């Protein structure tokens, strides 16, 4: 750790790292929905259908149930201890300032950076549909890199700009996605046949994993569509009246996104077969708009996806860079200035952007999403266990709810790992090596810190 003085870095002058009460309730809801809608329905629908088959709309409902139980832990702790960088704070309260706290916080950090690269590539994929190009074009990662760069610049401008952009884009996305869902359901005659597979030919289901295992794995992947609520906990006391508004923001964001996801999934299911959804998995919403309302509908959906992905990356980078800055303040991760001027927060923005760019260039959408899901759910389980073992009496949490959240996470993660072991074991190898490196490096760094303090 570079022990340069942080006092100047964390003062209020020039905006400071953490601006208390700089986000309103509406602004924090807009930020949460901004990340969720950007990383969710546009990026994941095809991949979820590939696992769950015709039941993929129900997978989003299943994920909402899992996340609802998960959110309980975060809300209870954040109501008692609101803080910018909330997840790191929860882990520190539960496990102390050690390897588990640092390692699991970095799992969350990397899962959010992975989500940024997922959304960035989704932006590139939908944009290239305008020119008739598929997701294999080299311009897809190039456009993704461009989006991450723009998001980095916007984040340098501070909370006020981000809050204003989030409100505008959240309205556009919510209204746009609702119109897409309503139009798609109306054109399809509100048919629910896809859920039972009655609208498919005999060979259609063969392209989807299906079965209970496939459905549970799809639920695990769908959790990525909701985990944006953690950007709210990471902002903590930057939200006005955080003891009340953090919980309110999370609940409102989850309700809005669940309703939209289910309606959109049913609209897609009503206009495309499962095989068609899988074939267009990286931009399935645009594909579903064509039979529903024609070419102009596809273009409008592409425009909506572009707005959603842009705002999603901006909002995610806002929260995750602050989380890494807090870990730096806690001296749980090493930090080097590398000659960069300014505050620690600005440096963590640079690190976040660089890592997201690398992931965008070198990984495809499917593997990016899988890595993000594994890292996030492992971290989420550590949160629930820590709150159950060490904090439930302090924050007034109910043990049955905490244990239910833990079991639900374990079940869907187990199913997802099993499916990937049979279809793409490289994802498991990379995620395992990644976790070993993260926890190993943290063990070495913290021991080094302890020795230097003796």
C-alpha positions in Angstrom: 0.0 0.0 0.0 1.3 3.4 -0.8 1.0 5.3 2.5 0.8 8.8 1.0 -1.5 11.0 3.0 -5.1 10.6 2.0 -6.4 13.6 3.9 -6.2 15.9 0.9 -7.6 13.1 -1.2 -10.7 12.8 0.9 -11.6 16.3 1.7 -14.6 18.3 0.6 -12.6 20.6 -1.6 -13.1 20.2 -5.3 -16.0 17.9 -4.8 -14.4 15.4 -2.5 -14.6 11.6 -2.9 -17.9 11.2 -1.1 -20.5 13.9 -1.3 -23.0 13.3 1.5 -26.7 13.8 0.6 -25.8 14.4 -3.0 -28.3 11.8 -4.3 -32.1 12.1 -3.8 -34.4 9.1 -3.4 -35.5 9.5 -7.1 -31.8 9.9 -8.1 -30.8 6.7 -6.3 -33.8 4.7 -7.8 -32.8 6.0 -11.2 -29.2 4.9 -10.6 -30.3 1.4 -9.5 -32.7 0.9 -12.4 -30.2 2.4 -14.7 -27.7 -0.3 -14.0 -30.2 -3.1 -13.8 -32.0 -2.4 -17.1 -28.8 -1.8 -18.8 -27.2 -5.0 -17.7 -30.3 -7.0 -17.6 -33.0 -7.6 -20.2 -31.0 -6.4 -23.2 -27.9 -8.4 -22.5 -29.2 -11.6 -21.0 -32.5 -12.6 -22.6 -31.0 -14.9 -25.2 -28.5 -16.5 -22.8 -31.3 -17.2 -20.3 -33.5 -18.8 -23.0 -30.5 -21.0 -24.0 -30.5 -22.4 -20.5 -34.2 -22.5 -19.5 -35.9 -23.0 -22.9 -39.5 -21.9 -23.1 -39.6 -21.3 -19.3 -37.1 -18.4 -19.6 -39.7 -15.7 -18.6 -40.2 -17.6 -15.4 -36.5 -17.6 -14.8 -36.6 -13.8 -14.4 -39.3 -14.2 -11.8 -37.3 -16.9 -10.0 -34.3 -14.6 -9.9 -36.4 -11.8 -8.5 -37.4 -14.0 -5.6 -33.8 -15.0 -4.9 -32.7 -11.3 -5.1 -35.6 -10.2 -2.9 -34.3 -12.5 -0.1 -30.8 -11.3 -0.8 -31.7 -7.7 -0.5 -33.0 -8.2 3.0 -29.4 -8.6 4.3 -28.2 -5.5 2.6 -31.1 -3.4 3.7 -31.0 -4.4 7.3 -27.3 -3.6 7.6 -27.3 -0.5 5.5 -30.2 0.9 7.6 -28.1 0.5 10.7 -24.7 1.5 9.1 -25.2 3.6 6.0 -21.9 4.2 4.2 -20.5 4.9 0.8 -19.0 1.6 -0.4 -21.7 -0.3 1.5 -20.8 -3.8 0.6 -17.2 -3.5 1.9 -18.7 -2.0 5.0 -21.1 -4.9 5.5 -18.3 -7.4 5.1 -16.0 -5.5 7.5 -18.7 -5.3 10.1 -19.3 -9.1 9.8 -15.7 -10.4 9.3 -13.4 -7.6 10.4 -10.7 -6.0 8.3 -9.2 -9.3 7.0 -8.8 -11.5 4.1 -12.4 -12.5 3.8 -13.6 -8.9 3.8 -11.0 -7.8 1.2 -11.4 -10.9 -1.0 -15.2 -10.9 -1.1 -15.2 -7.1 -1.6 -12.9 -7.6 -4.6 -15.2 -10.4 -5.9 -18.0 -7.9 -5.9 -15.8 -5.2 -7.5 -14.8 -7.5 -10.3 -18.3 -8.8 -10.8 -19.4 -5.2 -11.3 -16.6 -4.4 -13.7 -17.5 -7.6 -15.6 -21.0 -6.3 -15.8 -19.7 -3.1 -17.2 -17.9 -5.0 -20.0 -21.0 -7.1 -20.6 -23.1 -4.0 -21.1 -20.4 -2.4 -23.2 -20.4 -5.3 -25.6 -24.2 -5.3 -25.6 -24.0 -1.7 -26.7 -21.7 -2.6 -29.5 -23.8 -5.6 -30.6 -27.1 -3.6 -30.8 -25.4 -0.6 -32.5 -23.9 -2.8 -35.2 -27.4 -4.2 -36.0 -28.0 -0.8 -37.6 -25.4 -1.7 -40.2 -26.5 -5.3 -40.6 -23.5 -6.7 -38.7 -23.6 -9.4 -36.1 -21.9 -9.8 -32.7 -18.8 -11.2 -34.4 -17.7 -7.9 -35.9 -14.5 -6.4 -34.5 -16.4 -3.1 -34.2 -18.5 -4.6 -31.3 -15.6 -4.6 -28.8 -14.3 -1.3 -30.3 -17.6 0.4 -29.7 -17.7 -1.1 -26.2 -14.3 0.4 -25.4 -15.5 3.7 -26.7 -18.5 3.6 -24.3 -16.4 2.8 -21.3 -14.2 5.7 -22.2 -17.2 8.1 -22.4 -18.5 6.7 -19.1 -15.1 7.4 -17.5 -15.2 11.0 -18.6 -18.8 11.5 -17.4 -17.9 10.1 -14.0 -15.1 12.6 -13.6 -17.7 15.3 -13.7 -19.2 14.3 -10.4 -22.5 13.1 -8.7 -24.7 16.0 -9.9 -24.1 15.2 -13.6 -24.6 11.5 -13.0 -27.8 12.0 -11.0 -29.3 14.2 -13.7 -28.4 11.8 -16.5 -29.7 8.8 -14.5 -33.1 10.4 -14.0 -33.5 11.3 -17.7 -32.3 7.9 -19.0 -34.3 6.0 -16.4 -37.5 7.6 -17.6 -36.6 6.9 -21.2 -35.8 3.3 -20.4 -38.8 2.5 -18.3 -41.3 4.1 -20.7 -39.5 2.6 -23.7 -39.3 -0.9 -22.3 -42.9 -0.8 -21.2 -44.1 0.3 -24.7 -42.0 -2.5 -26.2 -43.5 -5.1 -23.9 -47.1 -3.8 -24.3 -46.8 -3.7 -28.1 -45.2 -7.1 -28.3 -47.8 -8.7 -26.1 -50.6 -7.1 -28.0 -49.3 -8.1 -31.4 -48.7 -11.7 -30.1 -52.3 -11.9 -28.8 -51.1 -12.2 -25.2 -50.2 -15.9 -25.8 -48.5 -17.8 -23.0 -48.0 -21.0 -25.1 -44.2 -20.6 -25.2 -44.1 -21.3 -21.4 -45.3 -24.8 -22.0 -43.5 -25.2 -25.3 -46.8 -25.8 -27.2 -45.8 -23.3 -29.9 -42.5 -25.0 -30.7 -41.7 -27.6 -33.2 -40.2 -30.9 -32.0 -36.6 -29.9 -32.7 -36.8 -26.4 -31.1 -36.2 -27.4 -27.5 -33.0 -29.3 -28.5 -31.1 -26.1 -28.7 -31.9 -25.1 -25.1 -30.5 -27.0 -22.1 -34.0 -27.2 -20.4 -35.0 -29.3 -17.5 -34.8 -28.4 -13.8 -31.0 -27.9 -13.9 -31.2 -25.7 -16.9 -34.0 -23.6 -15.3 -32.1 -23.1 -12.0 -28.9 -22.2 -14.0 -31.0 -19.7 -15.9 -32.2 -18.2 -12.6 -28.5 -17.9 -11.5 -27.7 -16.0 -14.7 -30.8 -13.9 -14.4 -29.6 -12.6 -11.0 -27.2 -10.4 -13.0 -30.2 -8.5 -14.3 -31.0 -7.5 -10.7 -27.7 -7.1 -8.9 -27.5 -3.5 -9.9 -29.4 -2.8 -6.7 -26.0 -3.1 -5.0 -24.9 0.2 -6.6 -27.4 1.8 -4.2 -25.8 0.2 -1.1 -22.4 1.2 -2.5 -23.5 4.8 -2.5 -24.7 4.7 1.1 -24.5 8.0 2.8 -24.3 9.8 -0.5 -28.0 9.3 -0.6 -30.3 11.7 1.3 -31.6 10.3 4.6 -29.8 7.0 4.0 -31.3 5.1 6.9 -34.7 5.3 5.2 -33.9 5.9 1.6 -31.4 3.1 0.9 -34.0 0.4 1.6 -36.7 2.3 -0.2 -34.5 2.8 -3.2 -33.6 -0.9 -3.4 -37.2 -2.1 -3.1 -38.6 0.4 -5.6 -35.8 -0.4 -8.1 -36.4 -4.2 -7.8 -40.2 -3.8 -8.2 -39.9 -1.7 -11.3 -37.3 -3.9 -13.0 -39.1 -7.2 -12.1 -42.3 -5.9 -13.7 -40.5 -4.7 -16.8 -38.4 -7.9 -17.2 -41.4 -10.2 -17.0 -43.4 -8.2 -19.5 -40.5 -8.0 -21.9 -39.7 -11.7 -21.6 -43.3 -12.6 -22.4 -43.3 -10.2 -25.4 -40.2 -11.8 -26.7 -41.6 -15.3 -26.1 -44.8 -14.3 -27.9 -43.0 -13.2 -31.1 -40.0 -15.6 -31.4 -39.5 -19.3 -31.0 -36.9 -20.4 -28.4 -34.5 -21.3 -31.3 -34.9 -17.9 -32.8 -34.2 -16.2 -29.5 -31.1 -18.4 -29.0 -29.9 -17.6 -32.5 -30.2 -13.9 -31.9 -29.2 -14.2 -28.2 -26.9 -11.1 -28.1 -29.6 -8.8 -29.5 -32.8 -10.8 -29.1 -35.0 -7.9 -28.2 -34.3 -6.2 -31.5 -35.0 -9.5 -33.3 -38.3 -9.8 -31.5 -39.4 -6.3 -32.5 -39.2 -7.2 -36.2 -42.2 -9.6 -36.4 -44.1 -7.5 -33.8 -43.9 -4.0 -35.5 -41.6 -4.2 -38.4 -38.3 -2.6 -39.3 -39.0 0.7 -37.5 -39.8 -1.2 -34.4 -36.3 -2.9 -34.6 -34.7 0.5 -35.0 -36.5 2.0 -32.0 -35.6 -1.0 -29.9 -31.9 -0.6 -30.9 -32.1 3.1 -29.9 -33.6 2.1 -26.6 -30.9 -0.5 -26.0 -28.2 2.1 -26.8 -29.7 4.5 -24.2 -30.0 1.7 -21.6 -26.5 0.4 -22.0 -24.9 3.9 -22.0 -26.6 4.8 -18.8 -26.0 1.4 -17.3 -22.2 1.7 -17.7 -22.1 5.2 -16.4 -24.2 4.4 -13.3 -22.2 1.2 -12.5 -18.8 2.9 -12.8 -20.0 5.6 -10.4 -20.7 3.1 -7.6 -17.9 0.5 -8.2 -15.1 3.1 -8.3 -16.2 4.4 -4.9 -16.3 0.9 -3.5 -12.6 0.4 -4.6 -11.7 3.8 -3.1 -13.2 2.7 0.2 -11.2 -0.5 0.2 -8.2 1.7 -0.4 -9.1 3.9 2.6 -9.5 0.7 4.7 -6.0 -0.4 3.6 -7.4 -3.7 2.3 -6.1 -3.3 -1.2 -2.7 -2.0 -2.5 -2.7 1.3 -4.2 -0.2 3.1 -6.4 -0.6 6.6 -7.9 1.5 5.8 -10.9 2.2 9.5 -11.2 -1.5 10.4 -11.5 -2.6 13.6 -9.9 -5.8 14.1 -7.9 -7.8 12.1 -5.4 -7.9 8.4 -4.8 -11.4 8.2 -6.3 -10.1 9.5 -9.6 -7.4 6.8 -9.6 -9.9 4.0 -8.9 -12.0 5.3 -11.9 -8.9 4.8 -14.1 -8.3 1.3 -12.8 -12.0 0.3 -13.3 -12.0 1.6 -16.8 -8.8 -0.2 -17.8 -10.0 -3.5 -16.4 -13.4 -3.2 -18.1 -11.8 -2.3 -21.4 -9.6 -5.4 -21.2 -12.6 -7.7 -20.5 -14.6 -6.1 -23.3 -11.8 -6.8 -25.8 -10.9 -10.4 -24.8 -14.2 -12.1 -23.7 -17.5 -12.7 -25.4 -20.8 -11.9 -23.9 -21.6 -15.5 -22.7 -18.4 -15.9 -20.8 -18.4 -12.4 -19.4 -21.9 -13.0 -18.0 -21.0 -16.4 -16.5 -17.9 -15.0 -14.7 -19.9 -12.2 -13.3 -22.7 -14.5 -12.0 -20.2 -16.8 -10.2 -18.2 -14.0 -8.6 -21.4 -12.2 -7.5 -23.2 -15.2 -6.0 -20.2 -16.4 -4.0 -19.8 -12.9 -2.6 -23.6 -12.7 -1.9 -23.4 -16.0 0.1 -20.5 -14.6 2.2 -22.7 -11.5 3.0 -25.6 -13.7 4.2 -23.4 -15.9 6.3 -21.6 -13.0 7.8 -24.8 -11.2 8.7 -26.3 -14.4 10.1 -23.3 -15.3 12.2 -22.2 -11.9 13.4 -24.7 -9.1 12.8 -28.2 -10.4 12.9 -28.9 -9.3 16.5 -27.2 -6.0 16.0 -29.3 -5.1 13.0 -32.5 -7.0 14.0 -32.4 -9.4 11.1 -34.4 -12.6 11.2 -32.4 -15.8 11.0 -34.9 -17.8 8.8 -34.8 -15.1 6.1 -31.0 -15.0 6.1 -30.7 -18.8 5.9 -33.3 -18.9 3.1 -31.3 -16.4 1.1 -28.1 -18.5 1.6 -29.8 -21.7 0.5 -31.4 -20.2 -2.6 -28.0 -18.8 -3.6 -26.3 -22.2 -3.1 -28.9 -24.1 -5.1 -28.9 -21.8 -8.2 -25.1 -21.5 -8.1 -24.7 -25.3 -7.8 -27.0 -25.8 -10.9 -25.1 -23.1 -12.8 -21.7 -24.6 -12.0 -22.9 -28.1 -13.1 -24.3 -26.8 -16.4 -21.0 -24.9 -17.1 -19.0 -28.0 -16.2 -20.7 -29.9 -19.0 -20.9 -27.1 -21.6 -18.0 -24.6 -21.0 -15.5 -25.8 -18.3 -13.1 -22.9 -19.3 -15.5 -20.5 -17.4 -15.1 -22.6 -14.2 -11.3 -22.7 -14.6 -11.0 -19.0 -15.1 -13.3 -18.2 -12.2 -11.6 -20.6 -9.9 -8.1 -19.3 -10.8 -9.4 -15.7 -10.4 -10.7 -16.4 -6.9 -7.5 -18.2 -5.9 -5.5 -15.2 -7.1 -7.7 -12.6 -5.4 -7.8 -14.3 -2.0 -4.1 -15.4 -2.3 -3.0 -11.9 -3.1 -5.1 -10.4 -0.3 -3.6 -12.9 2.2 -0.1 -11.9 1.1 -0.9 -8.2 1.2 -2.6 -8.1 4.6 0.2 -10.2 6.2 2.7 -7.8 4.7 0.8 -4.9 6.2 0.6 -6.6 9.6 4.4 -7.2 9.6 5.2 -3.6 8.6 3.0 -2.3 11.5 4.8 -4.5 14.1 
